């Protein structure tokens, strides 16, 4: 196996897929990248058994095809020290790898490509759907932060893709907050759904930020494959049934607050400094076109409040939220103004963006309240 590749191109691709590799692999071979050359195409694979990511580069110079596994950390650290220049890779029959450049060489041991696990194959009849890159990226950005870390309820540890004839919906929830993102312009004749685990979702999010094209998604009941220019990601899906998220979204909220998103976010962050560190409880008292955001920590005799102007339609209400959750949601929305819809202090509040740049986009956040106490 012998080929020449650009040092910076190779490093860029390795860094994109290298996040797949786990620091605690159960198989030593998974600490490696798999290099495979067929024709003038170099395909590099990284895997942790649950998630596999591949990237392809077109090479101008290939003298001999073949495949080898190369230590990921060592190779990546080595490439970080290089400016743009061609590197020549030569692999002998014992899988030893020699990398040469204009005034040096680097010898490292490789491993047989046959030892590297193969990725799962989808059936020919797998469900398929396409997303514009910016749409899928927006959905991941809106929902990923709301996923849970719950060993007892693994279905909550991912993003639920609900594909219907009325649109494609991405949902994430940790039982305290819920994020809902829907595209009415991506539809299917037959309904389908799956739960994408958090790790591949995060990998997709970082990879798609560099792409401006179409993502093709194919999946069955166990695995999903996301394909986009130069890359593919294959992952095992979360097994189980996602909760009926639509049933927890309240529809009759008689108290509606229209407020500047940045102003209320700044107030929440500022006031949360004085909140009890164990509960992070802040109170929102709404009346007469103003919100008073307050917090206190009785253990340290700390109290803080701030008033924010708003447009309010409803009756006076005081409700408590966890400040970190409310801040996350407000920071995750991009509109200038948000609408806060409340029914009573014991029921979930809705936070919706008022403005939207796309008529096909629907975004909604739900946040469970906290008991205010006496």
SULLIN-V900652 format. One record per helix or strand. SS is the DSSP state (@ for helix, = for strand). FROM is the first residue (numbers start at 1). TO is the last residue. Records with the same first field share a line. If there is no record, write none. Layout:
# SULLIN-V900652
SS: FROM-TO ; FROM-TO
This chain:
# SULLIN-V900652
=: 2-6 ; 32-38 ; 41-47 ; 51-58 ; 61-64 ; 66-71 ; 86-91 ; 96-101 ; 104-111 ; 127-132 ; 158-164 ; 167-173 ; 177-183 ; 192-197 ; 214-219 ; 223-228 ; 231-236 ; 255-260 ; 281-287 ; 290-297 ; 302-309 ; 311-313 ; 317-322 ; 337-342 ; 349-353 ; 361-367 ; 370-370
@: 7-18 ; 28-31 ; 72-79 ; 113-115 ; 133-146 ; 154-156 ; 198-208 ; 245-248 ; 261-272 ; 298-300 ; 323-332
